[in-house]
């Protein structure tokens, strides 16, 4: 398990109305032991594969910054865009 990173997830935009109640600017924090902040279960399931891959050093070639990517929730009618920021810790 890689403990070298923590993650800050920010709600960047919402198209429609998030049924969970997310608002632009909401923040959720992930580390290898906990999640801090409220997050919709569907969004959590969409984010976790990316967070886990980035935790082990995965870089996405389509990302302009290797430590920041955007991920959408799976609700096409009320689209929430999350920004995942990888933060190196020691």
Secondary structure, DSSP 8 states (H G I E B T S, - for coil): ---SEEEEEEEEEEES--SS---TT-EEEE-SS-EES---HHHHHHHHHHHHHHHTT---TT-SBTTEEEEE-S-SSSEEEEEEEEEE--
